[in-house]
């Protein structure tokens, strides 16, 4: 590394448990066109069984070329969630 170069690395993580998940029961069967229980319509069922994970990495490189001229590229990452939804 040179004295005109600064590198910064950061990490952020988060975990979520017991997220609300919605399930649909008694849906119409696409093959037969009928519901499993014909006397009842579509039924929703909710439970706190979902999970989410977030991992973020921040990387910064800053280079000074002249006393007042800096170059700093940016890197953006995205969130990945797994909620366990079933339809």
Backbone as XML, in Angstrom:
<?xml version="1.0"?>
<chain id="A" units="angstrom">
  <residue number="1" name="UNK">
    <atom name="N" x="0.839" y="-1.182" z="0.000"/>
    <atom name="CA" x="0.000" y="0.000" z="0.000"/>
    <atom name="C" x="0.890" y="1.254" z="0.000"/>
  </residue>
  <residue number="2" name="UNK">
    <atom name="N" x="0.314" y="2.286" z="-0.520"/>
    <atom name="CA" x="1.033" y="3.557" z="-0.527"/>
    <atom name="C" x="0.392" y="4.495" z="0.466"/>
  </residue>
  <residue number="3" name="UNK">
    <atom name="N" x="1.029" y="5.596" z="0.737"/>
    <atom name="CA" x="0.455" y="6.541" z="1.701"/>
    <atom name="C" x="-0.694" y="7.351" z="1.105"/>
  </residue>
  <residue number="4" name="UNK">
    <atom name="N" x="-0.914" y="7.251" z="-0.205"/>
    <atom name="CA" x="-2.027" y="7.950" z="-0.863"/>
    <atom name="C" x="-3.212" y="7.029" z="-1.121"/>
  </residue>
  <residue number="5" name="UNK">
    <atom name="N" x="-3.205" y="5.839" z="-0.518"/>
    <atom name="CA" x="-4.266" y="4.859" z="-0.741"/>
    <atom name="C" x="-4.855" y="4.424" z="0.608"/>
  </residue>
  <residue number="6" name="UNK">
    <atom name="N" x="-6.180" y="4.468" z="0.709"/>
    <atom name="CA" x="-6.879" y="4.037" z="1.920"/>
    <atom name="C" x="-7.887" y="2.953" z="1.531"/>
  </residue>
  <residue number="7" name="UNK">
    <atom name="N" x="-7.843" y="1.797" z="2.207"/>
    <atom name="CA" x="-8.782" y="0.698" z="1.977"/>
    <atom name="C" x="-9.551" y="0.464" z="3.276"/>
  </residue>
  <residue number="8" name="UNK">
    <atom name="N" x="-10.878" y="0.426" z="3.164"/>
    <atom name="CA" x="-11.745" y="0.193" z="4.318"/>
    <atom name="C" x="-12.671" y="-0.974" z="4.002"/>
  </residue>
  <residue number="9" name="UNK">
    <atom name="N" x="-12.788" y="-1.916" z="4.939"/>
    <atom name="CA" x="-13.665" y="-3.078" z="4.774"/>
    <atom name="C" x="-14.601" y="-3.141" z="5.973"/>
  </residue>
  <residue number="10" name="UNK">
    <atom name="N" x="-15.908" y="-3.363" z="5.720"/>
    <atom name="CA" x="-16.894" y="-3.475" z="6.794"/>
    <atom name="C" x="-17.866" y="-4.609" z="6.518"/>
  </residue>
  <residue number="11" name="UNK">
    <atom name="N" x="-18.407" y="-5.184" z="7.583"/>
    <atom name="CA" x="-19.372" y="-6.276" z="7.473"/>
    <atom name="C" x="-20.538" y="-6.004" z="8.412"/>
  </residue>
  <residue number="12" name="UNK">
    <atom name="N" x="-21.740" y="-6.286" z="7.920"/>
    <atom name="CA" x="-22.944" y="-6.188" z="8.740"/>
    <atom name="C" x="-23.748" y="-7.455" z="8.515"/>
  </residue>
  <residue number="13" name="UNK">
    <atom name="N" x="-24.233" y="-8.064" z="9.593"/>
    <atom name="CA" x="-25.058" y="-9.256" z="9.478"/>
    <atom name="C" x="-26.264" y="-9.157" z="10.385"/>
  </residue>
  <residue number="14" name="UNK">
    <atom name="N" x="-27.358" y="-9.810" z="9.984"/>
    <atom name="CA" x="-28.586" y="-9.788" z="10.761"/>
    <atom name="C" x="-29.324" y="-11.102" z="10.537"/>
  </residue>
  <residue number="15" name="UNK">
    <atom name="N" x="-29.969" y="-11.599" z="11.574"/>
    <atom name="CA" x="-30.738" y="-12.840" z="11.479"/>
    <atom name="C" x="-32.118" y="-12.613" z="12.088"/>
  </residue>
  <residue number="16" name="UNK">
    <atom name="N" x="-33.156" y="-12.986" z="11.373"/>
    <atom name="CA" x="-34.517" y="-12.872" z="11.870"/>
    <atom name="C" x="-35.142" y="-14.245" z="12.038"/>
  </residue>
  <residue number="17" name="UNK">
    <atom name="N" x="-35.800" y="-14.440" z="13.156"/>
    <atom name="CA" x="-36.473" y="-15.715" z="13.439"/>
    <atom name="C" x="-37.945" y="-15.458" z="13.735"/>
  </residue>
  <residue number="18" name="UNK">
    <atom name="N" x="-38.766" y="-16.458" z="13.543"/>
    <atom name="CA" x="-40.197" y="-16.427" z="13.840"/>
    <atom name="C" x="-40.938" y="-15.356" z="13.041"/>
  </residue>
  <residue number="19" name="UNK">
    <atom name="N" x="-40.562" y="-15.187" z="11.778"/>
    <atom name="CA" x="-41.282" y="-14.255" z="10.909"/>
    <atom name="C" x="-42.616" y="-14.889" z="10.509"/>
  </residue>
  <residue number="20" name="UNK">
    <atom name="N" x="-43.621" y="-14.041" z="10.358"/>
    <atom name="CA" x="-44.955" y="-14.519" z="10.014"/>
    <atom name="C" x="-44.976" y="-15.065" z="8.589"/>
  </residue>
  <residue number="21" name="UNK">
    <atom name="N" x="-45.490" y="-16.277" z="8.429"/>
    <atom name="CA" x="-45.601" y="-16.936" z="7.126"/>
    <atom name="C" x="-47.068" y="-17.310" z="6.910"/>
  </residue>
  <residue number="22" name="UNK">
    <atom name="N" x="-47.565" y="-17.061" z="5.714"/>
    <atom name="CA" x="-48.952" y="-17.346" z="5.360"/>
    <atom name="C" x="-49.000" y="-18.544" z="4.422"/>
  </residue>
  <residue number="23" name="UNK">
    <atom name="N" x="-49.804" y="-19.535" z="4.769"/>
    <atom name="CA" x="-50.015" y="-20.725" z="3.935"/>
    <atom name="C" x="-51.479" y="-20.731" z="3.489"/>
  </residue>
  <residue number="24" name="UNK">
    <atom name="N" x="-51.708" y="-21.175" z="2.267"/>
    <atom name="CA" x="-53.076" y="-21.320" z="1.770"/>
    <atom name="C" x="-53.425" y="-22.800" z="1.705"/>
  </residue>
  <residue number="25" name="UNK">
    <atom name="N" x="-54.546" y="-23.143" z="2.310"/>
    <atom name="CA" x="-55.023" y="-24.527" z="2.333"/>
    <atom name="C" x="-56.297" y="-24.639" z="1.496"/>
  </residue>
  <residue number="26" name="UNK">
    <atom name="N" x="-56.593" y="-25.830" z="1.053"/>
    <atom name="CA" x="-57.800" y="-26.135" z="0.279"/>
    <atom name="C" x="-57.844" y="-25.382" z="-1.052"/>
  </residue>
  <residue number="27" name="UNK">
    <atom name="N" x="-56.694" y="-25.240" z="-1.687"/>
    <atom name="CA" x="-56.650" y="-24.616" z="-3.014"/>
    <atom name="C" x="-57.262" y="-25.550" z="-4.058"/>
  </residue>
  <residue number="28" name="UNK">
    <atom name="N" x="-57.661" y="-24.980" z="-5.155"/>
    <atom name="CA" x="-58.217" y="-25.768" z="-6.256"/>
    <atom name="C" x="-57.092" y="-26.575" z="-6.893"/>
  </residue>
  <residue number="29" name="UNK">
    <atom name="N" x="-57.325" y="-27.846" z="-7.078"/>
    <atom name="CA" x="-56.363" y="-28.730" z="-7.731"/>
    <atom name="C" x="-56.344" y="-28.391" z="-9.219"/>
  </residue>
  <residue number="30" name="UNK">
    <atom name="N" x="-55.186" y="-28.033" z="-9.789"/>
    <atom name="CA" x="-55.157" y="-27.636" z="-11.202"/>
    <atom name="C" x="-55.488" y="-28.775" z="-12.161"/>
  </residue>
  <residue number="31" name="UNK">
    <atom name="N" x="-55.329" y="-30.005" z="-11.735"/>
    <atom name="CA" x="-55.620" y="-31.147" z="-12.615"/>
    <atom name="C" x="-57.117" y="-31.427" z="-12.653"/>
  </residue>
  <residue number="32" name="UNK">
    <atom name="N" x="-57.752" y="-31.489" z="-11.474"/>
    <atom name="CA" x="-59.174" y="-31.833" z="-11.408"/>
    <atom name="C" x="-60.086" y="-30.620" z="-11.447"/>
  </residue>
  <residue number="33" name="UNK">
    <atom name="N" x="-59.563" y="-29.455" z="-11.073"/>
    <atom name="CA" x="-60.396" y="-28.247" z="-11.009"/>
    <atom name="C" x="-61.292" y="-28.208" z="-9.790"/>
  </residue>
  <residue number="34" name="UNK">
    <atom name="N" x="-61.050" y="-29.092" z="-8.826"/>
    <atom name="CA" x="-61.875" y="-29.169" z="-7.617"/>
    <atom name="C" x="-61.032" y="-28.913" z="-6.379"/>
  </residue>
  <residue number="35" name="UNK">
    <atom name="N" x="-61.718" y="-28.512" z="-5.305"/>
    <atom name="CA" x="-61.044" y="-28.349" z="-4.017"/>
    <atom name="C" x="-61.044" y="-29.690" z="-3.287"/>
  </residue>
  <residue number="36" name="UNK">
    <atom name="N" x="-60.028" y="-29.951" z="-2.445"/>
    <atom name="CA" x="-60.019" y="-31.202" z="-1.676"/>
    <atom name="C" x="-61.250" y="-31.344" z="-0.782"/>
  </residue>
  <residue number="37" name="UNK">
    <atom name="N" x="-61.660" y="-30.250" z="-0.139"/>
    <atom name="CA" x="-62.888" y="-30.255" z="0.673"/>
    <atom name="C" x="-63.852" y="-29.308" z="-0.030"/>
  </residue>
  <residue number="38" name="UNK">
    <atom name="N" x="-64.823" y="-29.860" z="-0.704"/>
    <atom name="CA" x="-65.700" y="-29.054" z="-1.559"/>
    <atom name="C" x="-66.648" y="-28.139" z="-0.787"/>
  </residue>
  <residue number="39" name="UNK">
    <atom name="N" x="-66.895" y="-28.411" z="0.489"/>
    <atom name="CA" x="-67.826" y="-27.583" z="1.266"/>
    <atom name="C" x="-67.151" y="-26.366" z="1.885"/>
  </residue>
  <residue number="40" name="UNK">
    <atom name="N" x="-65.841" y="-26.229" z="1.706"/>
    <atom name="CA" x="-65.102" y="-25.111" z="2.288"/>
    <atom name="C" x="-64.310" y="-24.407" z="1.189"/>
  </residue>
  <residue number="41" name="UNK">
    <atom name="N" x="-64.231" y="-23.085" z="1.278"/>
    <atom name="CA" x="-63.451" y="-22.339" z="0.285"/>
    <atom name="C" x="-61.973" y="-22.323" z="0.702"/>
  </residue>
  <residue number="42" name="UNK">
    <atom name="N" x="-61.233" y="-21.470" z="0.098"/>
    <atom name="CA" x="-59.802" y="-21.337" z="0.388"/>
    <atom name="C" x="-59.605" y="-20.871" z="1.829"/>
  </residue>
  <residue number="43" name="UNK">
    <atom name="N" x="-58.680" y="-21.492" z="2.534"/>
    <atom name="CA" x="-58.444" y="-21.207" z="3.944"/>
    <atom name="C" x="-56.997" y="-20.757" z="4.115"/>
  </residue>
  <residue number="44" name="UNK">
    <atom name="N" x="-56.793" y="-19.692" z="4.905"/>
    <atom name="CA" x="-55.430" y="-19.247" z="5.175"/>
    <atom name="C" x="-54.987" y="-19.737" z="6.550"/>
  </residue>
  <residue number="45" name="UNK">
    <atom name="N" x="-53.723" y="-20.070" z="6.627"/>
    <atom name="CA" x="-53.124" y="-20.549" z="7.868"/>
    <atom name="C" x="-51.841" y="-19.759" z="8.084"/>
  </residue>
  <residue number="46" name="UNK">
    <atom name="N" x="-51.701" y="-19.154" z="9.262"/>
    <atom name="CA" x="-50.530" y="-18.349" z="9.559"/>
    <atom name="C" x="-49.731" y="-18.986" z="10.680"/>
  </residue>
  <residue number="47" name="UNK">
    <atom name="N" x="-48.413" y="-18.887" z="10.556"/>
    <atom name="CA" x="-47.543" y="-19.377" z="11.617"/>
    <atom name="C" x="-46.272" y="-18.530" z="11.656"/>
  </residue>
  <residue number="48" name="UNK">
    <atom name="N" x="-45.636" y="-18.525" z="12.792"/>
    <atom name="CA" x="-44.388" y="-17.774" z="12.962"/>
    <atom name="C" x="-43.220" y="-18.743" z="12.771"/>
  </residue>
  <residue number="49" name="UNK">
    <atom name="N" x="-42.940" y="-19.086" z="11.507"/>
    <atom name="CA" x="-41.922" y="-20.081" z="11.206"/>
    <atom name="C" x="-40.910" y="-19.587" z="10.167"/>
  </residue>
  <residue number="50" name="UNK">
    <atom name="N" x="-41.044" y="-18.355" z="9.697"/>
    <atom name="CA" x="-40.133" y="-17.844" z="8.676"/>
    <atom name="C" x="-38.801" y="-17.403" z="9.256"/>
  </residue>
  <residue number="51" name="UNK">
    <atom name="N" x="-37.802" y="-17.337" z="8.401"/>
    <atom name="CA" x="-36.469" y="-16.901" z="8.794"/>
    <atom name="C" x="-35.931" y="-15.938" z="7.749"/>
  </residue>
  <residue number="52" name="UNK">
    <atom name="N" x="-35.066" y="-15.051" z="8.161"/>
    <atom name="CA" x="-34.391" y="-14.159" z="7.221"/>
    <atom name="C" x="-32.936" y="-14.009" z="7.645"/>
  </residue>
  <residue number="53" name="UNK">
    <atom name="N" x="-32.091" y="-13.832" z="6.656"/>
    <atom name="CA" x="-30.668" y="-13.616" z="6.888"/>
    <atom name="C" x="-30.213" y="-12.453" z="6.030"/>
  </residue>
  <residue number="54" name="UNK">
    <atom name="N" x="-29.373" y="-11.609" z="6.585"/>
    <atom name="CA" x="-28.800" y="-10.499" z="5.828"/>
    <atom name="C" x="-27.303" y="-10.482" z="6.074"/>
  </residue>
  <residue number="55" name="UNK">
    <atom name="N" x="-26.552" y="-10.455" z="4.995"/>
    <atom name="CA" x="-25.109" y="-10.341" z="5.074"/>
    <atom name="C" x="-24.694" y="-9.214" z="4.137"/>
  </residue>
  <residue number="56" name="UNK">
    <atom name="N" x="-24.014" y="-8.225" z="4.672"/>
    <atom name="CA" x="-23.589" y="-7.094" z="3.856"/>
    <atom name="C" x="-22.098" y="-6.852" z="3.992"/>
  </residue>
  <residue number="57" name="UNK">
    <atom name="N" x="-21.448" y="-6.618" z="2.863"/>
    <atom name="CA" x="-20.026" y="-6.307" z="2.832"/>
    <atom name="C" x="-19.861" y="-4.939" z="2.218"/>
  </residue>
  <residue number="58" name="UNK">
    <atom name="N" x="-19.110" y="-4.094" z="2.890"/>
    <atom name="CA" x="-18.832" y="-2.759" z="2.370"/>
    <atom name="C" x="-17.334" y="-2.652" z="2.139"/>
  </residue>
  <residue number="59" name="UNK">
    <atom name="N" x="-16.956" y="-2.293" z="0.935"/>
    <atom name="CA" x="-15.557" y="-2.172" z="0.569"/>
    <atom name="C" x="-15.337" y="-0.790" z="-0.027"/>
  </residue>
  <residue number="60" name="UNK">
    <atom name="N" x="-14.351" y="-0.093" z="0.481"/>
    <atom name="CA" x="-14.059" y="1.248" z="-0.002"/>
    <atom name="C" x="-12.564" y="1.360" z="-0.276"/>
  </residue>
  <residue number="61" name="UNK">
    <atom name="N" x="-12.236" y="1.879" z="-1.450"/>
    <atom name="CA" x="-10.850" y="2.156" z="-1.812"/>
    <atom name="C" x="-10.784" y="3.610" z="-2.241"/>
  </residue>
  <residue number="62" name="UNK">
    <atom name="N" x="-9.930" y="4.356" z="-1.593"/>
    <atom name="CA" x="-9.816" y="5.782" z="-1.888"/>
    <atom name="C" x="-8.362" y="6.085" z="-2.251"/>
  </residue>
  <residue number="63" name="UNK">
    <atom name="N" x="-8.166" y="6.699" z="-3.411"/>
    <atom name="CA" x="-6.820" y="6.997" z="-3.904"/>
    <atom name="C" x="-6.690" y="8.491" z="-4.132"/>
  </residue>
  <residue number="64" name="UNK">
    <atom name="N" x="-5.626" y="9.074" z="-3.608"/>
    <atom name="CA" x="-5.360" y="10.503" z="-3.817"/>
    <atom name="C" x="-4.305" y="10.626" z="-4.909"/>
  </residue>
  <residue number="65" name="UNK">
    <atom name="N" x="-4.649" y="11.343" z="-6.000"/>
    <atom name="CA" x="-3.713" y="11.556" z="-7.101"/>
    <atom name="C" x="-2.980" y="12.879" z="-6.969"/>
  </residue>
  <residue number="66" name="UNK">
    <atom name="N" x="-3.695" y="13.894" z="-6.493"/>
    <atom name="CA" x="-3.117" y="15.213" z="-6.247"/>
    <atom name="C" x="-3.641" y="15.665" z="-4.893"/>
  </residue>
  <residue number="67" name="UNK">
    <atom name="N" x="-3.123" y="16.741" z="-4.345"/>
    <atom name="CA" x="-3.577" y="17.155" z="-3.008"/>
    <atom name="C" x="-5.091" y="17.308" z="-2.869"/>
  </residue>
  <residue number="68" name="UNK">
    <atom name="N" x="-5.828" y="17.635" z="-3.924"/>
    <atom name="CA" x="-7.283" y="17.819" z="-3.811"/>
    <atom name="C" x="-8.078" y="16.955" z="-4.780"/>
  </residue>
  <residue number="69" name="UNK">
    <atom name="N" x="-7.484" y="15.940" z="-5.345"/>
    <atom name="CA" x="-8.174" y="15.071" z="-6.303"/>
    <atom name="C" x="-8.177" y="13.637" z="-5.769"/>
  </residue>
  <residue number="70" name="UNK">
    <atom name="N" x="-9.399" y="13.131" z="-5.478"/>
    <atom name="CA" x="-9.566" y="11.773" z="-4.959"/>
    <atom name="C" x="-10.428" y="10.955" z="-5.913"/>
  </residue>
  <residue number="71" name="UNK">
    <atom name="N" x="-10.185" y="9.669" z="-5.987"/>
    <atom name="CA" x="-11.036" y="8.740" z="-6.734"/>
    <atom name="C" x="-11.492" y="7.679" z="-5.750"/>
  </residue>
  <residue number="72" name="UNK">
    <atom name="N" x="-12.820" y="7.467" z="-5.685"/>
    <atom name="CA" x="-13.386" y="6.489" z="-4.754"/>
    <atom name="C" x="-14.507" y="5.717" z="-5.443"/>
  </residue>
  <residue number="73" name="UNK">
    <atom name="N" x="-14.225" y="4.516" z="-5.967"/>
    <atom name="CA" x="-15.290" y="3.711" z="-6.579"/>
    <atom name="C" x="-16.223" y="3.151" z="-5.513"/>
  </residue>
  <residue number="74" name="UNK">
    <atom name="N" x="-17.445" y="2.826" z="-5.914"/>
    <atom name="CA" x="-18.450" y="2.300" z="-4.978"/>
    <atom name="C" x="-18.826" y="0.881" z="-5.370"/>
  </residue>
  <residue number="75" name="UNK">
    <atom name="N" x="-19.108" y="0.055" z="-4.362"/>
    <atom name="CA" x="-19.553" y="-1.320" z="-4.556"/>
    <atom name="C" x="-20.836" y="-1.498" z="-3.770"/>
  </residue>
  <residue number="76" name="UNK">
    <atom name="N" x="-21.901" y="-1.964" z="-4.429"/>
    <atom name="CA" x="-23.189" y="-2.158" z="-3.775"/>
    <atom name="C" x="-23.569" y="-3.628" z="-3.824"/>
  </residue>
  <residue number="77" name="UNK">
    <atom name="N" x="-23.976" y="-4.164" z="-2.686"/>
    <atom name="CA" x="-24.437" y="-5.542" z="-2.603"/>
    <atom name="C" x="-25.919" y="-5.546" z="-2.237"/>
  </residue>
  <residue number="78" name="UNK">
    <atom name="N" x="-26.570" y="-6.680" z="-2.369"/>
    <atom name="CA" x="-28.000" y="-6.729" z="-2.083"/>
    <atom name="C" x="-28.312" y="-7.754" z="-1.009"/>
  </residue>
  <residue number="79" name="UNK">
    <atom name="N" x="-29.505" y="-7.648" z="-0.487"/>
    <atom name="CA" x="-29.984" y="-8.495" z="0.596"/>
    <atom name="C" x="-30.545" y="-9.799" z="0.051"/>
  </residue>
  <residue number="80" name="UNK">
    <atom name="N" x="-30.343" y="-10.874" z="0.793"/>
    <atom name="CA" x="-30.899" y="-12.177" z="0.436"/>
    <atom name="C" x="-31.784" y="-12.632" z="1.591"/>
  </residue>
  <residue number="81" name="UNK">
    <atom name="N" x="-33.066" y="-12.867" z="1.320"/>
    <atom name="CA" x="-34.019" y="-13.282" z="2.344"/>
    <atom name="C" x="-34.568" y="-14.668" z="2.021"/>
  </residue>
  <residue number="82" name="UNK">
    <atom name="N" x="-34.802" y="-15.430" z="3.061"/>
    <atom name="CA" x="-35.489" y="-16.709" z="2.938"/>
    <atom name="C" x="-36.602" y="-16.699" z="3.985"/>
  </residue>
  <residue number="83" name="UNK">
    <atom name="N" x="-37.844" y="-16.564" z="3.524"/>
    <atom name="CA" x="-38.960" y="-16.472" z="4.463"/>
    <atom name="C" x="-39.716" y="-17.772" z="4.611"/>
  </residue>
  <residue number="84" name="UNK">
    <atom name="N" x="-39.449" y="-18.763" z="3.810"/>
    <atom name="CA" x="-40.125" y="-20.047" z="3.951"/>
    <atom name="C" x="-41.570" y="-20.019" z="3.497"/>
  </residue>
  <residue number="85" name="UNK">
    <atom name="N" x="-41.920" y="-19.165" z="2.556"/>
    <atom name="CA" x="-43.304" y="-19.099" z="2.100"/>
    <atom name="C" x="-43.634" y="-20.295" z="1.218"/>
  </residue>
  <residue number="86" name="UNK">
    <atom name="N" x="-44.791" y="-20.835" z="1.456"/>
    <atom name="CA" x="-45.280" y="-21.945" z="0.649"/>
    <atom name="C" x="-46.664" y="-21.565" z="0.115"/>
  </residue>
  <residue number="87" name="UNK">
    <atom name="N" x="-46.935" y="-21.890" z="-1.130"/>
    <atom name="CA" x="-48.261" y="-21.610" z="-1.695"/>
    <atom name="C" x="-48.885" y="-22.859" z="-2.205"/>
  </residue>
</chain>
